[in-house]
Amino acid sequence: MRRRVLLLSAALLLLPQAAPAKIATGLIVADAPAPVPNLDIRDGDGNDAGLGRSRGRAVLLNLWASWCLPCVAELPALDRLATTAKGVEVVALSLDHNGAPAAKAAYARMEITHLSVRVDAQLRAGEALAAPMLPVTLLIDAQGREVARFVGAADWDSPLARSLLDALAAGRPITTEMAPPKAKPRGAQPP
Amino acid sequence: MRKSLLFGVLAVVLALIGPSGSPAWAEATVAPSVTGRFSLIDQDGRPVTEASYAGHLRMMTFGYTFCPDICPTTLAVMAAAIQRLGPDAARVIPIFVTVDPKRDTPARLKEYVAAFDPRFAGLSGTQEAVARAAYDFRVRYHINSPEASDPDLYTVDHSAGIYIMDGDGHFLAKLPHQLEADDIAERVRAYLR
Protein backbone atom coordinates (compact mmCIF):
# COMPACT_ATOMS: atom_id res chain seq x y z
CA MET A 1 0.00 0.00 0.00
CA ARG A 2 2.76 2.34 0.99
CA ARG A 3 4.59 1.54 -2.22
CA ARG A 4 1.44 2.36 -4.14
CA VAL A 5 1.17 5.75 -2.52
CA LEU A 6 4.76 6.39 -3.47
CA LEU A 7 4.10 5.28 -7.04
CA LEU A 8 1.07 7.50 -7.22
CA SER A 9 3.04 10.52 -6.09
CA ALA A 10 5.75 9.71 -8.60
CA ALA A 11 3.09 9.44 -11.30
CA LEU A 12 1.59 12.78 -10.25
CA LEU A 13 4.96 14.42 -10.65
CA LEU A 14 4.89 13.30 -14.28
CA LEU A 15 2.03 15.69 -15.06
CA PRO A 16 3.27 17.29 -18.25
CA GLN A 17 2.56 20.98 -17.71
CA ALA A 18 1.27 20.78 -14.20
CA ALA A 19 1.23 23.24 -11.46
CA PRO A 20 2.11 26.87 -11.32
CA ALA A 21 4.44 25.73 -8.53
CA LYS A 22 6.91 24.49 -11.14
CA ILE A 23 7.51 28.00 -12.47
CA ALA A 24 10.71 29.51 -11.14
CA THR A 25 9.74 32.40 -8.90
CA GLY A 26 11.78 35.12 -7.24
CA LEU A 27 14.46 37.41 -8.64
CA ILE A 28 15.85 36.34 -12.00
CA VAL A 29 18.84 38.35 -13.18
CA ALA A 30 19.28 38.61 -16.95
CA ASP A 31 22.52 37.12 -18.29
CA ALA A 32 22.67 39.97 -20.76
CA PRO A 33 20.33 42.96 -20.44
CA ALA A 34 17.96 42.96 -23.43
CA PRO A 35 15.88 45.85 -24.79
CA VAL A 36 12.26 45.73 -23.63
CA PRO A 37 9.99 45.37 -26.69
CA ASN A 38 7.75 48.30 -27.58
CA LEU A 39 4.41 48.08 -25.83
CA ASP A 40 1.20 49.95 -26.57
CA ILE A 41 0.73 51.41 -23.10
CA ARG A 42 -2.12 53.89 -22.52
CA ASP A 43 -3.08 56.02 -19.58
CA GLY A 44 -6.52 56.05 -17.95
CA ASP A 45 -7.85 58.31 -20.73
CA GLY A 46 -6.53 56.18 -23.59
CA ASN A 47 -3.57 58.43 -24.38
CA ASP A 48 -0.15 57.05 -25.25
CA ALA A 49 1.94 56.42 -22.15
CA GLY A 50 4.64 54.19 -23.63
CA LEU A 51 7.89 53.47 -21.86
CA GLY A 52 9.80 55.39 -24.53
CA ARG A 53 9.06 58.54 -22.55
CA SER A 54 10.95 57.09 -19.58
CA ARG A 55 14.18 56.51 -21.49
CA GLY A 56 17.08 57.92 -19.50
CA ARG A 57 15.45 56.80 -16.27
CA ALA A 58 15.26 53.39 -14.63
CA VAL A 59 11.80 51.82 -14.51
CA LEU A 60 10.15 49.22 -12.31
CA LEU A 61 7.46 47.74 -14.58
CA ASN A 62 4.94 45.67 -12.65
CA LEU A 63 2.48 43.54 -14.63
CA TRP A 64 -0.80 42.95 -12.83
CA ALA A 65 -4.48 42.29 -13.38
CA SER A 66 -7.60 42.77 -11.26
CA TRP A 67 -8.32 39.02 -11.28
CA CYS A 68 -4.88 38.22 -9.85
CA LEU A 69 -5.22 38.53 -6.08
CA PRO A 70 -1.49 38.48 -5.24
CA CYS A 71 -1.02 41.22 -7.85
CA VAL A 72 -3.69 43.42 -6.29
CA ALA A 73 -2.31 42.67 -2.83
CA GLU A 74 1.11 44.12 -3.71
CA LEU A 75 -0.25 47.34 -5.24
CA PRO A 76 -0.23 49.32 -1.96
CA ALA A 77 3.48 48.57 -1.40
CA LEU A 78 4.23 49.57 -5.00
CA ASP A 79 2.22 52.73 -4.43
CA ARG A 80 4.46 53.58 -1.46
CA LEU A 81 7.54 52.70 -3.53
CA ALA A 82 6.38 55.16 -6.19
CA THR A 83 7.03 58.02 -3.76
CA THR A 84 10.06 56.69 -1.90
CA ALA A 85 12.15 55.16 -4.70
CA LYS A 86 14.64 57.74 -5.89
CA GLY A 87 15.54 57.71 -9.57
CA VAL A 88 13.19 54.86 -10.47
CA GLU A 89 9.83 55.31 -12.13
CA VAL A 90 7.31 52.80 -10.76
CA VAL A 91 4.84 51.70 -13.46
CA ALA A 92 1.99 49.30 -12.71
CA LEU A 93 0.70 48.02 -16.04
CA SER A 94 -2.76 46.46 -15.98
CA LEU A 95 -3.26 43.50 -18.32
CA ASP A 96 -6.99 43.58 -17.70
CA HIS A 97 -9.31 42.79 -20.59
CA ASN A 98 -11.54 45.51 -19.17
CA GLY A 99 -8.65 47.99 -19.29
CA ALA A 100 -8.85 51.31 -17.52
CA PRO A 101 -12.19 50.80 -15.70
CA ALA A 102 -10.91 47.60 -14.04
CA ALA A 103 -7.63 49.27 -13.09
CA LYS A 104 -9.37 52.36 -11.72
CA ALA A 105 -11.77 50.23 -9.67
CA ALA A 106 -8.90 48.27 -8.15
CA TYR A 107 -7.00 51.50 -7.38
CA ALA A 108 -10.07 52.92 -5.63
CA ARG A 109 -10.58 49.72 -3.63
CA MET A 110 -6.93 49.53 -2.58
CA GLU A 111 -6.64 53.31 -2.00
CA ILE A 112 -3.86 53.71 -4.53
CA THR A 113 -2.99 57.40 -4.85
CA HIS A 114 0.48 57.73 -6.38
CA LEU A 115 0.57 55.11 -9.14
CA SER A 116 -0.83 56.22 -12.49
CA VAL A 117 -3.31 54.05 -14.37
CA ARG A 118 -1.47 52.25 -17.15
CA VAL A 119 -3.20 49.81 -19.47
CA ASP A 120 -1.93 47.23 -21.95
CA ALA A 121 -4.10 48.44 -24.84
CA GLN A 122 -3.61 45.50 -27.22
CA LEU A 123 -3.48 42.77 -24.56
CA ARG A 124 -0.08 41.74 -25.87
CA ALA A 125 2.26 42.72 -23.05
CA GLY A 126 2.06 39.33 -21.35
CA GLU A 127 3.28 37.60 -24.49
CA ALA A 128 5.73 40.29 -25.55
CA LEU A 129 7.38 40.14 -22.13
CA ALA A 130 7.09 36.34 -21.82
CA ALA A 131 5.01 36.43 -18.64
CA PRO A 132 3.05 33.17 -18.34
CA MET A 133 2.32 34.03 -14.70
CA LEU A 134 1.36 37.16 -12.79
CA PRO A 135 2.56 39.17 -11.03
CA VAL A 136 5.83 39.75 -12.83
CA THR A 137 7.94 42.83 -12.17
CA LEU A 138 10.60 43.92 -14.66
CA LEU A 139 13.56 46.03 -13.62
CA ILE A 140 14.53 48.19 -16.58
CA ASP A 141 17.67 50.29 -16.73
CA ALA A 142 17.97 53.85 -18.04
CA GLN A 143 18.81 52.48 -21.51
CA GLY A 144 15.46 50.66 -21.65
CA ARG A 145 16.95 47.20 -21.09
CA GLU A 146 15.53 44.53 -18.79
CA VAL A 147 18.27 43.74 -16.28
CA ALA A 148 16.21 41.51 -13.99
CA ARG A 149 12.67 40.43 -13.19
CA PHE A 150 10.86 39.27 -10.10
CA VAL A 151 8.39 36.48 -10.80
CA GLY A 152 5.61 36.28 -8.23
CA ALA A 153 4.60 38.63 -5.46
CA ALA A 154 7.41 40.35 -3.57
CA ASP A 155 7.62 42.25 -0.31
CA TRP A 156 8.21 45.67 -1.89
CA ASP A 157 8.23 47.35 1.55
CA SER A 158 11.34 45.42 2.60
CA PRO A 159 14.75 47.11 3.01
CA LEU A 160 16.09 44.70 0.38
CA ALA A 161 13.57 45.98 -2.15
CA ARG A 162 14.72 49.53 -1.46
CA SER A 163 18.40 48.68 -1.91
CA LEU A 164 17.54 46.74 -5.06
CA LEU A 165 15.92 49.84 -6.51
CA ASP A 166 18.82 52.01 -5.37
CA ALA A 167 21.17 49.74 -7.34
CA LEU A 168 18.88 49.92 -10.37
CA ALA A 169 18.70 53.71 -10.17
CA ALA A 170 22.49 54.00 -9.88
CA GLY A 171 23.05 51.62 -12.79
CA ARG A 172 24.91 49.15 -10.56
CA PRO A 173 24.73 45.45 -11.47
CA ILE A 174 21.79 43.57 -9.96
CA THR A 175 22.67 40.35 -8.13
CA THR A 176 20.49 37.60 -6.73
CA GLU A 177 21.57 38.56 -3.19
CA MET A 178 19.52 41.73 -3.65
CA ALA A 179 16.28 39.73 -3.99
CA PRO A 180 13.45 41.05 -1.82
CA PRO A 181 11.57 38.37 0.10
CA LYS A 182 8.58 36.72 -1.55
CA ALA A 183 5.30 38.07 -0.27
CA LYS A 184 3.49 35.83 2.20
CA PRO A 185 0.41 34.12 0.77
CA ARG A 186 -2.81 35.75 1.86
CA GLY A 187 -6.14 34.31 2.84
CA ALA A 188 -8.31 32.93 0.10
CA GLN A 189 -10.91 35.68 0.17
CA PRO A 190 -10.63 38.54 -2.32
CA PRO A 191 -9.60 41.83 -0.68
CA MET B 1 12.63 20.25 -17.52
CA ARG B 2 15.58 18.30 -16.24
CA LYS B 3 13.71 17.79 -12.98
CA SER B 4 10.66 16.34 -14.69
CA LEU B 5 12.91 14.01 -16.66
CA LEU B 6 14.47 12.89 -13.41
CA PHE B 7 11.06 12.22 -11.93
CA GLY B 8 10.06 10.40 -15.09
CA VAL B 9 13.04 8.09 -14.73
CA LEU B 10 12.28 7.71 -11.05
CA ALA B 11 8.69 6.74 -11.78
CA VAL B 12 9.74 4.18 -14.37
CA VAL B 13 12.29 2.70 -12.00
CA LEU B 14 9.73 2.57 -9.22
CA ALA B 15 7.27 0.94 -11.57
CA LEU B 16 9.81 -1.71 -12.56
CA ILE B 17 10.68 -2.59 -8.99
CA GLY B 18 7.10 -2.28 -7.82
CA PRO B 19 4.97 -5.16 -6.61
CA SER B 20 3.80 -7.58 -9.25
CA GLY B 21 0.26 -7.35 -10.48
CA SER B 22 -1.54 -4.32 -11.71
CA PRO B 23 -0.49 -1.21 -9.84
CA ALA B 24 -3.27 1.04 -8.64
CA TRP B 25 -2.22 3.99 -10.75
CA ALA B 26 -2.00 2.07 -14.03
CA GLU B 27 -5.65 2.68 -14.85
CA ALA B 28 -5.17 6.38 -14.36
CA THR B 29 -2.00 6.78 -16.40
CA VAL B 30 -2.90 4.56 -19.35
CA ALA B 31 -5.63 6.96 -20.29
CA PRO B 32 -8.05 6.17 -23.05
CA SER B 33 -9.16 9.06 -25.22
CA VAL B 34 -10.79 12.20 -23.93
CA THR B 35 -14.56 11.63 -23.92
CA GLY B 36 -15.33 15.29 -23.25
CA ARG B 37 -18.38 14.50 -21.15
CA PHE B 38 -19.37 16.71 -18.24
CA SER B 39 -22.37 17.42 -16.08
CA LEU B 40 -21.68 20.62 -14.17
CA ILE B 41 -23.18 23.93 -13.04
CA ASP B 42 -22.46 27.16 -14.89
CA GLN B 43 -21.69 30.59 -13.43
CA ASP B 44 -25.43 31.38 -13.29
CA GLY B 45 -26.24 28.20 -11.41
CA ARG B 46 -27.69 26.37 -14.43
CA PRO B 47 -26.95 22.68 -14.98
CA VAL B 48 -24.90 22.20 -18.16
CA THR B 49 -23.48 19.28 -20.12
CA GLU B 50 -21.37 18.96 -23.26
CA ALA B 51 -24.67 19.22 -25.19
CA SER B 52 -25.40 22.68 -23.77
CA TYR B 53 -23.11 24.51 -26.18
CA ALA B 54 -24.23 22.72 -29.33
CA GLY B 55 -22.93 24.27 -32.52
CA HIS B 56 -20.15 26.15 -30.75
CA LEU B 57 -16.51 25.21 -30.94
CA ARG B 58 -15.22 25.09 -27.36
CA MET B 59 -11.92 26.16 -25.89
CA MET B 60 -11.80 24.52 -22.48
CA THR B 61 -9.32 24.68 -19.68
CA PHE B 62 -9.26 23.40 -16.10
CA GLY B 63 -7.87 25.26 -13.11
CA TYR B 64 -8.82 27.21 -10.00
CA THR B 65 -9.22 30.87 -9.20
CA PHE B 66 -7.39 31.29 -5.89
CA CYS B 67 -3.74 31.76 -6.72
CA PRO B 68 -1.91 32.49 -3.45
CA ASP B 69 1.31 34.02 -4.78
CA ILE B 70 1.31 33.69 -8.55
CA CYS B 71 -1.50 33.38 -11.13
CA PRO B 72 -1.41 31.60 -14.48
CA THR B 73 -2.38 33.73 -17.48
CA THR B 74 -4.02 30.91 -19.45
CA LEU B 75 -7.46 32.53 -19.33
CA ALA B 76 -6.04 35.91 -20.32
CA VAL B 77 -4.38 34.31 -23.34
CA MET B 78 -7.62 32.51 -24.24
CA ALA B 79 -9.49 35.81 -23.94
CA ALA B 80 -6.95 37.54 -26.18
CA ALA B 81 -7.27 34.70 -28.71
CA ILE B 82 -11.07 35.05 -28.74
CA GLN B 83 -10.77 38.78 -29.33
CA ARG B 84 -8.46 38.18 -32.28
CA LEU B 85 -11.04 35.93 -33.94
CA GLY B 86 -13.21 38.93 -34.81
CA PRO B 87 -16.66 37.89 -36.13
CA ASP B 88 -15.68 34.19 -35.89
CA ALA B 89 -15.69 34.56 -32.12
CA ALA B 90 -19.49 34.22 -32.17
CA ARG B 91 -19.01 30.54 -33.11
CA VAL B 92 -16.69 29.82 -30.20
CA ILE B 93 -17.24 29.56 -26.47
CA PRO B 94 -14.37 29.69 -23.98
CA ILE B 95 -15.01 27.50 -20.94
CA PHE B 96 -13.19 27.44 -17.62
CA VAL B 97 -13.78 24.42 -15.37
CA THR B 98 -12.70 24.64 -11.75
CA VAL B 99 -11.02 21.70 -10.05
CA ASP B 100 -11.59 23.47 -6.72
CA PRO B 101 -15.39 23.63 -6.35
CA LYS B 102 -15.11 24.06 -2.57
CA ARG B 103 -13.89 27.63 -3.01
CA ASP B 104 -14.94 28.28 -6.61
CA THR B 105 -18.69 28.64 -6.28
CA PRO B 106 -20.78 29.69 -9.31
CA ALA B 107 -20.92 33.24 -7.91
CA ARG B 108 -17.17 33.40 -7.50
CA LEU B 109 -16.65 31.99 -11.01
CA LYS B 110 -19.11 34.46 -12.51
CA GLU B 111 -17.08 37.37 -11.21
CA TYR B 112 -13.78 35.73 -12.11
CA VAL B 113 -14.46 34.78 -15.73
CA ALA B 114 -16.12 38.14 -16.41
CA ALA B 115 -12.78 39.79 -15.66
CA PHE B 116 -11.33 38.03 -18.71
CA ASP B 117 -14.14 38.13 -21.24
CA PRO B 118 -17.92 38.25 -20.86
CA ARG B 119 -18.21 35.31 -23.26
CA PHE B 120 -16.52 32.90 -20.84
CA ALA B 121 -18.49 30.13 -19.14
CA GLY B 122 -17.22 29.19 -15.67
CA LEU B 123 -18.20 25.69 -14.59
CA SER B 124 -18.22 24.06 -11.18
CA GLY B 125 -20.26 21.37 -9.46
CA THR B 126 -20.06 18.86 -6.67
CA GLN B 127 -16.65 17.38 -5.88
CA GLU B 128 -17.82 14.18 -7.56
CA ALA B 129 -19.09 15.90 -10.71
CA VAL B 130 -15.85 17.86 -11.04
CA ALA B 131 -13.76 14.73 -10.50
CA ARG B 132 -15.83 12.93 -13.13
CA ALA B 133 -15.41 15.75 -15.67
CA ALA B 134 -11.67 15.90 -14.98
CA TYR B 135 -11.44 12.15 -15.54
CA ASP B 136 -13.38 12.42 -18.79
CA PHE B 137 -10.88 15.02 -20.00
CA ARG B 138 -7.89 13.08 -18.63
CA VAL B 139 -7.13 16.06 -16.43
CA ARG B 140 -5.36 15.25 -13.19
CA TYR B 141 -5.39 17.45 -10.15
CA HIS B 142 -4.28 17.29 -6.58
CA ILE B 143 -5.48 19.52 -3.76
CA ASN B 144 -2.55 20.24 -1.46
CA SER B 145 -2.74 20.51 2.33
CA PRO B 146 -3.86 23.93 3.54
CA GLU B 147 -1.63 26.34 5.44
CA ALA B 148 -1.80 25.90 9.20
CA SER B 149 -3.06 29.47 9.51
CA ASP B 150 -6.07 29.10 7.24
CA PRO B 151 -7.94 25.97 6.13
CA ASP B 152 -9.02 27.82 2.99
CA LEU B 153 -5.48 28.68 1.97
CA TYR B 154 -4.20 25.87 -0.22
CA THR B 155 -2.86 25.33 -3.69
CA VAL B 156 -4.07 22.85 -6.29
CA ASP B 157 -1.77 21.15 -8.77
CA HIS B 158 -3.51 20.43 -12.05
CA SER B 159 -2.71 19.57 -15.63
CA ALA B 160 -2.78 22.58 -17.88
CA GLY B 161 -3.52 22.92 -21.57
CA ILE B 162 -6.45 24.09 -23.67
CA TYR B 163 -8.89 21.53 -25.05
CA ILE B 164 -10.48 22.28 -28.39
CA MET B 165 -13.82 20.49 -28.68
CA ASP B 166 -16.10 20.55 -31.71
CA GLY B 167 -19.70 21.76 -31.88
CA ASP B 168 -20.90 18.35 -30.69
CA GLY B 169 -18.48 18.29 -27.79
CA HIS B 170 -16.01 15.84 -29.34
CA PHE B 171 -12.32 16.21 -28.69
CA LEU B 172 -10.30 17.81 -31.48
CA ALA B 173 -6.99 18.83 -29.94
CA LYS B 174 -5.17 19.73 -26.77
CA LEU B 175 -3.05 22.85 -27.08
CA PRO B 176 -0.19 23.56 -24.70
CA HIS B 177 -1.02 26.44 -22.35
CA GLN B 178 2.19 28.28 -23.27
CA LEU B 179 0.90 28.99 -26.79
CA GLU B 180 0.51 32.61 -27.74
CA ALA B 181 -2.90 34.11 -28.42
CA ASP B 182 -2.22 34.47 -32.15
CA ASP B 183 -1.32 30.78 -32.44
CA ILE B 184 -4.43 29.72 -30.54
CA ALA B 185 -6.61 31.96 -32.70
CA GLU B 186 -5.05 30.46 -35.83
CA ARG B 187 -5.69 26.89 -34.65
CA VAL B 188 -9.27 27.72 -33.73
CA ARG B 189 -9.85 29.40 -37.09
CA ALA B 190 -8.59 26.28 -38.84
CA TYR B 191 -11.13 24.16 -36.96
CA LEU B 192 -13.91 26.59 -37.82
CA ARG B 193 -13.35 26.22 -41.56
Interface residues (C-beta under 8 A of the other chain):
Chain A: R3 R4 L6 L7 L8 A10 A11 L12 L13 L14 L15 P16 Q17 A18 A19 P20 A21 K22 I23 T25 A65 S66 W67 C68 L69 P70 C71 L95 D96 H97 N98 A102 L123 R124 G126 E127 A131 P132 M133 L134 P135 V151 G152 A153 K182 A183 P185 R186 G187 A188 Q189
Chain B: K3 S4 F7 G8 L10 A11 L14 A15 G18 P19 P23 A24 W25 A28 T29 T65 F66 C67 P68 D69 I70 C71 P72 T73 L75 A76 V77 A79 A80 Q83 R103 Y112 A115 F116 D117 R140 H142 E147 D150 D152 L153 T155 D157 H158 S159 A160 G161 P176 H177 Q178 E180 A181
